[in-house]
Amino acid sequence: STDENAFKGVDRLFLLTPFDNRMVQFTEQLVLEAQRVGVKHIVKLSAMGADTKSSLVAGRWHGEAEKLVAESGIPCTILRPNMFMQNIVTFFADSICSEGKFYVPAGEGKVTFIDARDIARVAVLALTKRGYSDKIYTITGSEALSFSDVAKKLSMGLGQIVSYVAVTPDQARESMGQARMPSWMIEAMLELYGAVRAGHLSVVFKDYEQVMGKKPTAFAEFVRDYKPQLM
């Protein structure tokens, strides 16, 4: 199988499953294969707030996947990041470049965005050094930003006006439907933005600072590094 080929000579596993409604199933297959070949350590990329009893479907999937990893008998490290700064590029670069605008149903809810490169730094440590087994790290940025704040920081960093348009959940659902996103994904995304509006993603955790001994990447630095993709 593909799993067998992928696991050849592997003794440490970075487990990153796609955002998919089969996430738990994928995790189960990979954990079984890891057990079979004798993997010594799993670093699982999860999400902030992951819990089998989460009110968000994506939070429940990650919670169930975490449980499979934790009960596998293989030493593990769980990383629970908040929203990636890179999501701004992935989801909004097209409209920022073409219109100078981006559209999100987030109201004025704030998020402690984290740079994906910072998550990678913690993952590398957990995979290559001792002392990170059976630990859970919630990884966030050090500043809570609304999407209006994001627009201001983008405008400043890019040297041109970028505007945030706070659309309604119904407008977002229609737009995502037109983009042919599957219905489970649309509902999961709308739940996530509902959590943003409710302030659930605005908490600052110090785990990154404690592990790395320095502050996480500031949003302004992220904008400077990704400027070519946003203009």
Secondary structure as UniProt FT lines:
FT   HELIX           2..6
FT   TURN            7..9
FT   STRAND          12..15
FT   TURN            21..22
FT   HELIX           23..37
FT   STRAND          41..45
FT   TURN            48..49
FT   TURN            52..53
FT   HELIX           57..70
FT   TURN            71..72
FT   STRAND          76..81
FT   TURN            85..86
FT   HELIX           87..99
FT   STRAND          101..104
FT   TURN            107..108
FT   STRAND          110..111
FT   HELIX           116..128
FT   TURN            133..134
FT   STRAND          135..139
FT   STRAND          145..146
FT   HELIX           147..158
FT   STRAND          163..166
FT   HELIX           169..178
FT   TURN            179..180
FT   HELIX           183..197
FT   TURN            198..201
FT   HELIX           207..212
FT   HELIX           219..226
FT   HELIX           227..230
//
